Each structure stands twice: as C-alpha cells, then as structure tokens.
Amino acid sequence: MVKLLAKKYNGIACEENYHDTLIDDLCGEEYPCLTYTRDLKDWSDFIRRTPDEYEAWINGCIKECTILELELLKKLEGQNTKIFVDTNIPVEVLMQISDKDHVVIMLADPDTSVKRFFDRPDKEKQFLYKLLLKEDDPEQAIENFKECLKRINSQEKYNEFLNSGFNVVLRDEQRTVEETLLIVERSFKLCR
C-alpha cells in the first residue's frame, strides 16, 4: 500500500523496515535487537528461541526501530511532498506525533497472521521455513515458531490497534489491491 500510495500521489515511500538502511552502521551495544540478525553466526539460533525470547526481541526491535524511524522521518520533514510510511512506531508514539487522519492501521486477524505466515512469498519467510524444515524435529520446530508468532500477533495486541482511535482497515482476502487502496485513501482523507 505504501508503495502504491507514494506512486499515485508522487510521494515518498518508506516501505517495511526502511530503517534497515542504517543497520550496517549501528553499534551492537546500543541497538542489540536490531543488530541481532546482522551479527548472527547461526540462523538456527534464531528459529530455536522460546516464545518469551522471541517476544522480548520483537519488543526490543520496536523500541529501537522507533528511534531510527523517527530520525529518518525527521530528515524528510520540510519536503513539499507526501510521505507514506510502513512503520514499527507504536500506537502511543503515533498518538503523540500525528493526528488520527494521517494514520491508517492495516490489520489481519491474529490467527491468520500466524497460520499464513509462511504462505507469503517474502524471501525472509521462506528462508526461515527452510531452516525449520532442516531441524531434527521439523514439526516441533514449526510449532515452536508459531507459538513465537502467536505472542506478537495476540488478540490483545490486535485489540490495541483496533481500538487505538486511528483509522483501521481490516484485511479481506476477497478484496482486490485496488479496492483496498481506495479504502485506505478514504480512511485518511487524501482526496481533500
């Protein structure tokens, strides 16, 4: 959506994980969560984490991403163009930096987010899936990883976004990309 909106409105697209442009230069002590995968020697360690470890890592990444993303967005301020952002910035920070008509949260049902995680063609997700299949007990490894995903895609977190006061667009498999784009546009009133 970010890419489509930026193209349609001749804007800037800050796509998913746009903070990755900074990762090579980050200090591991200052940004331990974001540099975790950069400095990882064995990717099996990534997929073998417990749900508690995975959730703590994700929460740490969100905090670290927020710092970097706010820095990157500050550099884009003042440009006479719209900026479309796929962000990791938490709801409570978004409330402080934006009004409700400039944020659209796109949500998928928590169960769908977990069950369909490996259905997406993302290289990263397919890489992880292949790693899980190489484990001594692939079925158990996949189940553990799904438990990790359930932690970060919980109903509680879903409800936090849903009830945030920001515009929310719910995922609908029956809707086309173009139809979703129209709904998103209406949600944050780009056409005014």
N, CA, C and O of each residue as an XYZ file, in Angstrom:
768
protein
N       0.821     -1.189      0.000
C       0.000      0.000      0.000
C       0.868      1.257      0.000
O       0.588      2.215     -0.720
N       1.909      1.242      0.802
C       2.789      2.404      0.903
C       3.376      2.739     -0.468
O       3.385      3.898     -0.882
N       3.850      1.742     -1.145
C       4.453      1.937     -2.466
C       3.411      2.442     -3.473
O       3.689      3.354     -4.251
N       2.218      1.849     -3.455
C       1.155      2.259     -4.375
C       0.705      3.695     -4.113
O       0.513      4.470     -5.050
N       0.536      4.049     -2.840
C       0.122      5.404     -2.492
C       1.180      6.431     -2.888
O       0.859      7.490     -3.428
N       2.425      6.111     -2.617
C       3.506      7.040     -2.964
C       3.566      7.252     -4.473
O       3.780      8.368     -4.946
N       3.378      6.182     -5.212
C       3.400      6.296     -6.672
C       2.215      7.140     -7.159
O       2.387      8.031     -7.990
N       1.039      6.865     -6.652
C      -0.167      7.570     -7.084
C      -0.107      9.061     -6.763
O      -0.568      9.886     -7.552
N       0.464      9.411     -5.600
C       0.483     10.800     -5.157
C       1.858     11.453     -5.300
O       2.121     12.501     -4.712
N       2.731     10.820     -6.090
C       4.068     11.355     -6.337
C       4.773     11.698     -5.017
O       5.358     12.768     -4.847
N       4.686     10.742     -4.103
C       5.250     10.948     -2.777
C       6.468     10.068     -2.529
O       7.035      9.472     -3.445
N       6.835     10.013     -1.297
C       7.986      9.208     -0.861
C       7.453      7.972     -0.151
O       6.583      8.072      0.714
N       7.976      6.809     -0.516
C       7.579      5.545      0.118
C       8.671      5.096      1.077
O       9.804      4.844      0.668
N       8.324      4.999      2.343
C       9.214      4.406      3.345
C       8.607      3.033      3.627
O       7.747      2.877      4.494
N       9.081      2.046      2.869
C       8.472      0.727      2.934
C       8.923     -0.041      4.176
O       9.770      0.425      4.938
N       8.343     -1.221      4.363
C       8.606     -2.052      5.535
C      10.101     -2.112      5.846
O      10.930     -2.344      4.966
N      10.417     -1.898      7.111
C      11.796     -1.947      7.607
C      12.725     -0.964      6.893
O      13.880     -1.288      6.619
N      12.228      0.227      6.593
C      13.049      1.231      5.920
C      14.246      1.650      6.767
O      15.195      2.241      6.253
N      14.204      1.348      8.050
C      15.337      1.645      8.926
C      16.534      0.733      8.637
O      17.642      0.998      9.105
N      16.315     -0.337      7.869
C      17.399     -1.271      7.544
C      18.581     -0.595      6.859
O      19.693     -1.120      6.892
N      18.358      0.553      6.244
C      19.449      1.271      5.582
C      20.518      1.706      6.576
O      21.641      2.017      6.180
N      20.181      1.730      7.860
C      21.107      2.192      8.895
C      21.793      1.050      9.643
O      22.750      1.281     10.382
N      21.317     -0.163      9.459
C      21.755     -1.280     10.311
C      23.249     -1.556     10.245
O      23.859     -1.846     11.274
N      23.852     -1.476      9.076
C      25.285     -1.789      8.958
C      26.144     -0.917      9.864
O      27.204     -1.353     10.312
N      25.705      0.305     10.139
C      26.498      1.243     10.936
C      26.111      1.301     12.409
O      26.693      2.074     13.171
N      25.130      0.487     12.819
C      24.671      0.533     14.212
C      25.641     -0.171     15.152
O      26.278     -1.159     14.787
N      25.738      0.354     16.361
C      26.532     -0.256     17.415
C      25.678     -1.347     18.082
O      24.553     -1.095     18.514
N      26.230     -2.546     18.155
C      25.513     -3.668     18.734
C      25.141     -3.475     20.192
O      24.133     -4.011     20.653
N      25.941     -2.720     20.916
C      25.626     -2.477     22.329
C      24.454     -1.507     22.481
O      23.652     -1.634     23.406
N      24.363     -0.544     21.572
C      23.292      0.451     21.631
C      21.990     -0.083     21.023
O      20.899      0.269     21.470
N      22.115     -0.927     20.009
C      20.955     -1.486     19.312
C      21.073     -3.013     19.243
O      21.212     -3.575     18.156
N      21.018     -3.683     20.397
C      21.236     -5.135     20.406
C      20.174     -5.935     19.663
O      20.476     -6.993     19.110
N      18.955     -5.456     19.640
C      17.888     -6.219     18.966
C      17.983     -6.084     17.451
O      17.861     -7.072     16.727
N      18.200     -4.871     16.978
C      18.292     -4.661     15.532
C      19.560     -5.261     14.933
O      19.574     -5.640     13.762
N      20.613     -5.347     15.722
C      21.862     -5.919     15.191
C      21.948     -7.426     15.436
O      22.898     -8.075     15.000
N      20.967     -7.971     16.123
C      20.968     -9.405     16.438
C      21.130    -10.255     15.177
O      21.999    -11.125     15.129
N      20.315    -10.017     14.169
C      20.405    -10.835     12.952
C      21.631    -10.462     12.125
O      22.198    -11.313     11.440
N      22.039     -9.211     12.182
C      23.244     -8.786     11.450
C      24.467     -9.545     11.946
O      25.323     -9.947     11.158
N      24.540     -9.737     13.256
C      25.709    -10.350     13.878
C      25.536    -11.845     14.155
O      26.411    -12.474     14.751
N      24.426    -12.402     13.729
C      24.113    -13.803     13.997
C      25.054    -14.734     13.234
O      25.263    -14.576     12.031
N      25.612    -15.695     13.944
C      26.529    -16.660     13.320
C      25.780    -17.891     12.813
O      26.135    -18.462     11.781
N      24.744    -18.294     13.545
C      23.996    -19.500     13.188
C      22.505    -19.188     13.221
O      21.940    -18.960     14.291
N      21.872    -19.177     12.061
C      20.459    -18.826     11.974
C      19.566    -19.830     12.684
O      18.402    -19.538     12.956
N      20.085    -20.987     12.984
C      19.305    -21.944     13.771
C      19.002    -21.378     15.151
O      17.962    -21.684     15.735
N      19.909    -20.551     15.676
C      19.662    -19.914     16.971
C      18.427    -19.015     16.906
O      17.692    -18.894     17.886
N      18.202    -18.390     15.760
C      17.050    -17.506     15.584
C      15.742    -18.285     15.694
O      14.816    -17.860     16.385
N      15.671    -19.413     15.015
C      14.413    -20.170     14.988
C      14.207    -21.040     16.219
O      13.103    -21.536     16.442
N      15.239    -21.232     17.015
C      15.120    -22.087     18.204
C      14.747    -21.315     19.466
O      14.621    -21.916     20.533
N      14.574    -20.028     19.372
C      14.255    -19.237     20.565
C      12.889    -19.626     21.123
O      12.004    -20.085     20.401
N      12.753    -19.430     22.409
C      11.462    -19.680     23.061
C      10.512    -18.525     22.734
O      10.963    -17.461     22.311
N       9.218    -18.720     22.922
C       8.288    -17.607     22.722
C       8.632    -16.376     23.578
O       8.485    -15.244     23.118
N       9.090    -16.596     24.822
C       9.487    -15.468     25.685
C      10.661    -14.701     25.068
O      10.657    -13.471     25.033
N      11.658    -15.434     24.586
C      12.834    -14.799     23.978
C      12.449    -14.053     22.704
O      12.913    -12.939     22.459
N      11.605    -14.671     21.906
C      11.188    -14.056     20.643
C      10.389    -12.772     20.904
O      10.623    -11.748     20.263
N       9.455    -12.837     21.841
C       8.636    -11.667     22.168
C       9.508    -10.529     22.710
O       9.307     -9.370     22.349
N      10.470    -10.853     23.570
C      11.357     -9.824     24.118
C      12.179     -9.182     22.994
O      12.395     -7.970     22.986
N      12.626     -9.999     22.060
C      13.397     -9.479     20.919
C      12.531     -8.555     20.063
O      12.972     -7.464     19.701
N      11.320     -8.967     19.738
C      10.418     -8.136     18.933
C      10.139     -6.813     19.649
O      10.196     -5.752     19.028
N       9.841     -6.867     20.939
C       9.574     -5.644     21.697
C      10.794     -4.725     21.708
O      10.660     -3.505     21.613
N      11.974     -5.311     21.824
C      13.208     -4.523     21.759
C      13.404     -3.903     20.384
O      13.814     -2.748     20.268
N      13.110     -4.675     19.343
C      13.215     -4.151     17.969
C      12.280     -2.964     17.774
O      12.653     -1.971     17.150
N      11.071     -3.065     18.305
C      10.103     -1.975     18.156
C      10.650     -0.693     18.791
O      10.552      0.383     18.202
N      11.221     -0.810     19.983
C      11.788      0.372     20.655
C      12.941      0.956     19.841
O      13.021      2.168     19.644
N      13.826      0.088     19.373
C      14.984      0.553     18.620
C      14.572      1.112     17.262
O      15.117      2.123     16.819
N      13.620      0.468     16.602
C      13.121      0.945     15.304
C      12.491      2.319     15.444
O      12.665      3.180     14.581
N      11.770      2.520     16.513
C      11.103      3.808     16.725
C      12.130      4.936     16.729
O      11.917      5.976     16.106
N      13.223      4.733     17.420
C      14.284      5.756     17.468
C      14.789      6.054     16.063
O      14.862      7.214     15.658
N      15.137      5.012     15.327
C      15.705      5.194     13.991
C      14.691      5.759     13.001
O      15.011      6.651     12.214
N      13.467      5.236     13.044
C      12.458      5.689     12.093
C      12.102      7.154     12.319
O      11.904      7.899     11.360
N      12.021      7.567     13.568
C      11.744      8.977     13.844
C      12.883      9.870     13.334
O      12.639     10.970     12.838
N      14.125      9.392     13.458
C      15.275     10.144     12.920
C      15.175     10.255     11.404
O      15.368     11.333     10.841
N      14.875      9.141     10.747
C      14.765      9.150      9.288
C      13.619     10.048      8.818
O      13.769     10.797      7.852
N      12.490      9.971      9.493
C      11.347     10.790      9.106
C      11.617     12.279      9.338
O      11.165     13.126      8.567
N      12.352     12.587     10.395
C      12.706     13.989     10.680
C      13.524     14.575      9.523
O      13.365     15.745      9.175
N      14.386     13.764      8.940
C      15.205     14.216      7.799
C      14.344     14.495      6.564
O      14.726     15.293      5.708
N      13.188     13.842      6.473
C      12.299     14.039      5.326
C      11.332     15.206      5.518
O      10.686     15.655      4.571
N      11.245     15.690      6.763
C      10.352     16.819      7.059
C      10.729     18.029      6.215
O      11.895     18.234      5.877
N       9.735     18.810      5.890
C      10.009     20.039      5.158
C      10.012     19.859      3.643
O       9.977     20.836      2.895
N      10.052     18.614      3.199
C       9.950     18.388      1.765
C       8.493     18.598      1.386
O       7.583     18.206      2.116
N       8.291     19.206      0.263
C       6.935     19.546     -0.146
C       6.283     18.365     -0.872
O       5.841     18.495     -2.013
N       6.230     17.226     -0.204
C       5.626     16.035     -0.785
C       5.081     15.159      0.335
O       5.516     15.250      1.482
N       4.143     14.329     -0.012
C       3.578     13.403      0.972
C       4.554     12.261      1.221
O       5.271     11.824      0.321
N       4.563     11.793      2.457
C       5.426     10.675      2.843
C       4.524      9.560      3.341
O       3.685      9.773      4.216
N       4.700      8.364      2.779
C       3.900      7.201      3.144
C       4.819      6.200      3.828
O       5.860      5.824      3.289
N       4.419      5.773      5.027
C       5.322      5.020      5.879
C       4.684      3.714      6.355
O       3.564      3.712      6.866
N       5.403      2.613      6.185
C       5.067      1.334      6.805
C       5.976      1.270      8.022
O       7.187      1.094      7.884
N       5.413      1.409      9.196
C       6.245      1.700     10.363
C       6.137      0.678     11.482
O       5.187     -0.101     11.561
N       7.129      0.708     12.330
C       7.148     -0.058     13.570
C       6.861      0.834     14.770
O       6.916      0.375     15.910
N       6.558      2.099     14.525
C       6.324      3.046     15.607
C       5.050      2.644     16.351
O       3.999      2.497     15.727
N       5.125      2.463     17.671
C       3.956      2.020     18.440
C       2.838      3.069     18.492
O       3.070      4.263     18.307
N       1.637      2.588     18.745
C       0.434      3.425     18.789
C       0.609      4.619     19.715
O       0.259      5.741     19.347
N       1.144      4.396     20.909
C       1.254      5.506     21.863
C       2.172      6.619     21.353
O       1.957      7.787     21.677
N       3.186      6.275     20.566
C       4.058      7.300     19.989
C       3.369      7.966     18.802
O       3.460      9.181     18.629
N       2.683      7.175     17.989
C       1.940      7.748     16.860
C       0.927      8.787     17.348
O       0.714      9.808     16.694
N       0.311      8.524     18.491
C      -0.666      9.470     19.050
C      -0.011     10.806     19.391
O      -0.656     11.853     19.334
N       1.261     10.765     19.742
C       1.971     11.983     20.118
C       2.453     12.771     18.898
O       2.609     13.990     18.969
N       2.690     12.077     17.777
C       3.316     12.752     16.641
C       2.395     12.973     15.446
O       2.779     13.644     14.489
N       1.186     12.419     15.490
C       0.306     12.547     14.339
C      -1.155     12.643     14.778
O      -1.535     12.181     15.853
N      -1.953     13.255     13.916
C      -3.383     13.246     14.201
C      -3.996     12.004     13.559
O      -3.374     11.353     12.720
N      -5.211     11.691     13.963
C      -5.821     10.421     13.557
C      -6.094     10.310     12.064
O      -6.197      9.198     11.546
N      -6.215     11.435     11.356
C      -6.497     11.378      9.925
C      -5.253     11.147      9.068
O      -5.351     11.089      7.843
N      -4.106     11.019      9.689
C      -2.878     10.783      8.928
C      -2.257      9.420      9.215
O      -1.111      9.160      8.849
N      -3.014      8.566      9.862
C      -2.538      7.219     10.168
C      -3.630      6.224      9.791
O      -4.797      6.397     10.145
N      -3.240      5.199      9.082
C      -4.137      4.082      8.797
C      -3.420      2.815      9.246
O      -2.286      2.548      8.847
N      -4.094      2.052     10.071
C      -3.537      0.787     10.540
C      -4.222     -0.327      9.765
O      -5.450     -0.422      9.743
N      -3.420     -1.164      9.134
C      -3.962     -2.297      8.397
C      -3.770     -3.537      9.256
O      -2.656     -3.861      9.667
N      -4.880     -4.227      9.521
C      -4.863     -5.359     10.447
C      -5.334     -6.646      9.791
O      -6.285     -6.663      9.009
N      -4.650     -7.707     10.129
C      -5.105     -9.054      9.770
C      -5.470     -9.761     11.069
O      -4.871     -9.511     12.115
N      -6.433    -10.620     10.991
C      -6.829    -11.429     12.139
C      -5.587    -12.114     12.716
O      -4.773    -12.639     11.957
N      -5.425    -12.119     14.046
C      -4.228    -12.720     14.645
C      -3.996    -14.174     14.215
O      -2.858    -14.565     13.958
N      -5.055    -14.967     14.137
C      -4.888    -16.363     13.726
C      -4.380    -16.458     12.291
O      -3.529    -17.292     11.982
N      -4.895    -15.615     11.432
C      -4.461    -15.603     10.031
C      -2.988    -15.221      9.942
O      -2.233    -15.810      9.170
N      -2.584    -14.230     10.737
C      -1.192    -13.784     10.723
C      -0.231    -14.912     11.060
O       0.881    -14.971     10.535
N      -0.662    -15.799     11.933
C       0.186    -16.925     12.332
C       0.081    -18.063     11.318
O       1.096    -18.560     10.829
N      -1.133    -18.466     11.008
C      -1.336    -19.617     10.113
C      -0.783    -19.383      8.711
O      -0.309    -20.319      8.067
N      -0.839    -18.152      8.240
C      -0.437    -17.868      6.861
C       0.941    -17.226      6.760
O       1.329    -16.744      5.696
N       1.671    -17.221      7.855
C       2.979    -16.561      7.892
C       3.895    -17.051      6.776
O       4.544    -16.249      6.104
N       3.946    -18.354      6.581
C       4.857    -18.912      5.585
C       4.242    -18.982      4.190
O       4.911    -19.404      3.246
N       2.989    -18.581      4.043
C       2.348    -18.547      2.725
C       2.829    -17.360      1.895
O       2.722    -17.357      0.669
N       3.352    -16.369      2.574
C       3.812    -15.173      1.866
C       5.118    -15.477      1.149
O       5.952    -16.220      1.668
N       5.303    -14.912     -0.035
C       6.498    -15.232     -0.823
C       7.762    -14.492     -0.399
O       8.794    -14.610     -1.060
N       7.700    -13.730      0.696
C       8.886    -12.990      1.145
C      10.082    -13.928      1.250
O       9.971    -15.039      1.769
N      11.215    -13.471      0.756
C      12.433    -14.290      0.821
C      12.774    -14.662      2.262
O      13.178    -15.790      2.542
N      12.607    -13.702      3.170
C      12.970    -13.936      4.564
C      12.111    -15.040      5.184
O      12.619    -15.906      5.896
N      10.820    -15.001      4.908
C       9.913    -16.009      5.484
C      10.199    -17.391      4.914
O      10.142    -18.388      5.634
N      10.503    -17.449      3.636
C      10.812    -18.735      3.014
C      12.158    -19.273      3.510
O      12.328    -20.483      3.661
N      13.097    -18.387      3.758
C      14.384    -18.773      4.319
C      14.189    -19.415      5.696
O      14.760    -20.466      5.987
N      13.373    -18.770      6.540
C      13.098    -19.302      7.881
C      12.385    -20.654      7.797
O      12.702    -21.579      8.545
N      11.437    -20.757      6.898
C      10.688    -22.008      6.738
C      11.632    -23.154      6.351
O      11.513    -24.260      6.877
N      12.551    -22.894      5.447
C      13.526    -23.929      5.040
C      14.420    -24.323      6.217
O      14.762    -25.495      6.378
N      14.793    -23.346      7.028
C      15.598    -23.647      8.222
C      14.828    -24.551      9.181
O      15.374    -25.515      9.718
N      13.560    -24.227      9.385
C      12.722    -25.026     10.286
C      12.599    -26.465      9.786
O      12.599    -27.407     10.579
N      12.496    -26.625      8.493
C      12.375    -27.967      7.912
C      13.651    -28.781      8.073
O      13.603    -30.011      8.029
N      14.788    -28.122      8.260
C      16.072    -28.810      8.438
C      16.335    -29.232      9.882
O      17.292    -29.956     10.155
N      15.485    -28.781     10.804
C      15.663    -29.140     12.217
C      15.455    -30.644     12.406
O      14.806    -31.292     11.584
N      16.009    -31.198     13.493
C      15.866    -32.632     13.786
C      14.403    -33.042     13.869
O      14.020    -34.121     13.415
N      13.586    -32.163     14.459
C      12.149    -32.412     14.548
C      11.432    -31.206     13.935
O      11.006    -30.301     14.652
N      11.301    -31.199     12.595
C      10.721    -30.033     11.917
C       9.322    -29.676     12.403
O       8.987    -28.496     12.510
N       8.518    -30.662     12.692
C       7.150    -30.396     13.148
C       7.160    -29.625     14.465
O       6.420    -28.656     14.633
N       8.005    -30.062     15.393
C       8.117    -29.379     16.688
C       8.724    -27.990     16.500
O       8.306    -27.039     17.162
N       9.697    -27.865     15.611
C      10.340    -26.570     15.367
C       9.339    -25.567     14.792
O       9.319    -24.405     15.197
N       8.519    -26.013     13.859
C       7.497    -25.145     13.268
C       6.469    -24.751     14.323
O       6.037    -23.600     14.380
N       6.083    -25.708     15.153
C       5.108    -25.418     16.210
C       5.668    -24.391     17.199
O       4.951    -23.482     17.618
N       6.938    -24.528     17.571
C       7.575    -23.558     18.473
C       7.589    -22.171     17.835
O       7.293    -21.175     18.496
N       7.933    -22.110     16.551
C       7.991    -20.824     15.872
C       6.594    -20.195     15.781
O       6.448    -18.979     15.911
N       5.583    -21.017     15.560
C       4.208    -20.497     15.522
C       3.803    -19.951     16.898
O       3.081    -18.958     16.990
N       4.273    -20.605     17.960
C       4.000    -20.088     19.309
C       4.652    -18.722     19.494
O       4.082    -17.836     20.130
N       5.853    -18.556     18.935
C       6.520    -17.248     18.971
C       5.671    -16.209     18.249
O       5.484    -15.096     18.739
N       5.165    -16.582     17.087
C       4.341    -15.661     16.294
C       3.037    -15.325     16.998
O       2.548    -14.199     16.908
N       2.473    -16.306     17.702
C       1.219    -16.060     18.430
C       1.411    -14.989     19.496
O       0.501    -14.208     19.772
N       2.594    -14.957     20.090
C       2.867    -13.962     21.130
C       2.790    -12.545     20.574
O       2.222    -11.648     21.199
N       3.368    -12.359     19.393
C       3.418    -11.000     18.841
C       2.188    -10.661     18.003
O       1.993     -9.508     17.616
N       1.368    -11.657     17.726
C       0.119    -11.457     16.992
C      -1.064    -11.838     17.877
O      -2.011    -12.476     17.417
N      -1.005    -11.455     19.115
C      -2.047    -11.834     20.067
C      -3.327    -11.024     19.843
O      -3.310     -9.969     19.208
N      -4.413    -11.533     20.369
C      -5.685    -10.806     20.313
C      -5.577     -9.482     21.060
O      -6.169     -8.482     20.653
N      -4.827     -9.479     22.141
C      -4.629     -8.257     22.927
C      -3.953     -7.164     22.094
O      -4.384     -6.011     22.108
N      -2.895     -7.530     21.370
C      -2.205     -6.549     20.527
C      -3.107     -6.098     19.372
O      -3.122     -4.923     19.006
N      -3.848     -7.038     18.812
C      -4.799     -6.728     17.748
C      -5.817     -5.701     18.252
O      -6.088     -4.707     17.579
N      -6.374     -5.946     19.429
C      -7.367     -5.035     20.007
C      -6.776     -3.655     20.292
O      -7.459     -2.641     20.150
N      -5.512     -3.623     20.691
C      -4.851     -2.338     20.940
C      -4.856     -1.498     19.663
O      -5.161     -0.306     19.707
N      -4.522     -2.107     18.535
C      -4.543     -1.384     17.261
C      -5.974     -1.037     16.853
O      -6.263      0.090     16.451
N      -6.855     -2.017     16.963
C      -8.243     -1.851     16.549
C      -8.925     -0.704     17.304
O      -9.706      0.050     16.724
N      -8.628     -0.581     18.584
C      -9.270      0.410     19.444
C      -8.400      1.639     19.698
O      -8.626      2.375     20.658
N      -7.416      1.859     18.847
C      -6.457      2.949     19.052
C      -7.035      4.335     18.783
O      -6.499      5.336     19.259
N      -8.117      4.395     18.029
C      -8.659      5.689     17.624
C      -8.190      6.099     16.238
O      -8.719      7.043     15.652
N      -7.197      5.389     15.715
C      -6.746      5.638     14.347
C      -7.663      4.893     13.378
O      -8.405      3.993     13.769
N      -7.595      5.283     12.121
C      -8.345      4.579     11.084
C      -7.783      3.175     10.927
O      -6.567      2.984     10.904
N      -8.670      2.197     10.820
C      -8.243      0.803     10.698
C      -8.886      0.191      9.457
O     -10.084      0.351      9.220
N      -8.082     -0.502      8.680
C      -8.571     -1.257      7.535
C      -8.285     -2.722      7.831
O      -7.134     -3.118      8.013
N      -9.330     -3.510      7.874
C      -9.179     -4.938      8.156
C      -8.886     -5.695      6.873
O      -9.447     -5.405      5.817
N      -8.004     -6.661      6.987
C      -7.650     -7.492      5.836
C      -8.875     -8.267      5.364
O      -9.632     -8.818      6.163
N      -9.048     -8.294      4.056
C     -10.152     -9.028      3.451
C      -9.615     -9.703      2.190
O      -9.298     -9.043      1.201
N      -9.521    -11.016      2.247
C      -8.967    -11.786      1.133
C      -9.797    -11.654     -0.146
O      -9.294    -11.904     -1.241
N     -11.063    -11.262     -0.007
C     -11.945    -11.141     -1.170
C     -11.765     -9.804     -1.899
O     -12.228     -9.637     -3.027
N     -11.097     -8.866     -1.249
C     -10.934     -7.529     -1.800
C      -9.681     -7.470     -2.673
O      -8.663     -8.077     -2.340
N      -9.754     -6.744     -3.784
C      -8.577     -6.568     -4.633
C      -7.654     -5.518     -4.020
O      -8.050     -4.780     -3.117
N      -6.444     -5.461     -4.510
C      -5.492     -4.446     -4.069
C      -6.048     -3.057     -4.367
O      -5.944     -2.149     -3.542
N      -6.634     -2.897     -5.538
C      -7.196     -1.605     -5.928
C      -8.331     -1.188     -4.996
O      -8.427     -0.021     -4.616
N      -9.184     -2.131     -4.631
C     -10.278     -1.821     -3.700
C      -9.730     -1.432     -2.327
O     -10.232     -0.510     -1.686
N      -8.703     -2.141     -1.891
C      -8.077     -1.814     -0.606
C      -7.449     -0.428     -0.658
O      -7.545      0.341      0.299
N      -6.808     -0.114     -1.774
C      -6.202      1.205     -1.942
C      -7.252      2.311     -1.800
O      -6.997      3.322     -1.146
N      -8.414      2.128     -2.399
C      -9.491      3.117     -2.286
C      -9.960      3.276     -0.841
O     -10.214      4.390     -0.384
N     -10.071      2.183     -0.143
C     -10.490      2.229      1.265
C      -9.454      2.969      2.111
O      -9.802      3.777      2.971
N      -8.189      2.683      1.857
C      -7.112      3.345      2.593
C      -7.133      4.846      2.297
O      -7.010      5.662      3.210
N      -7.287      5.203      1.042
C      -7.331      6.626      0.675
C      -8.467      7.346      1.393
O      -8.278      8.435      1.936
N      -9.627      6.740      1.391
C     -10.770      7.349      2.071
C     -10.513      7.448      3.573
O     -10.927      8.407      4.224
N      -9.829      6.448      4.107
C      -9.589      6.409      5.553
C      -8.796      7.595      6.045
O      -9.087      8.137      7.111
N      -7.798      8.005      5.287
C      -7.068      9.146      5.808
C      -7.137     10.361      4.890
O      -6.236     11.197      4.831
N      -8.249     10.407      4.186
C      -8.720     11.617      3.511
C      -7.664     12.296      2.645
O      -7.468     13.509      2.714
N      -6.998     11.499      1.837
C      -6.010     12.065      0.920
C      -6.656     12.933     -0.148
O      -6.034     13.853     -0.677
N      -7.899     12.633     -0.456
C      -8.549     13.297     -1.581
C      -9.006     14.722     -1.252
O      -9.460     15.436     -2.147
N      -8.899     15.149      0.002
C      -9.361     16.513      0.339
C      -8.418     17.539     -0.204
O      -8.637     18.737     -0.023
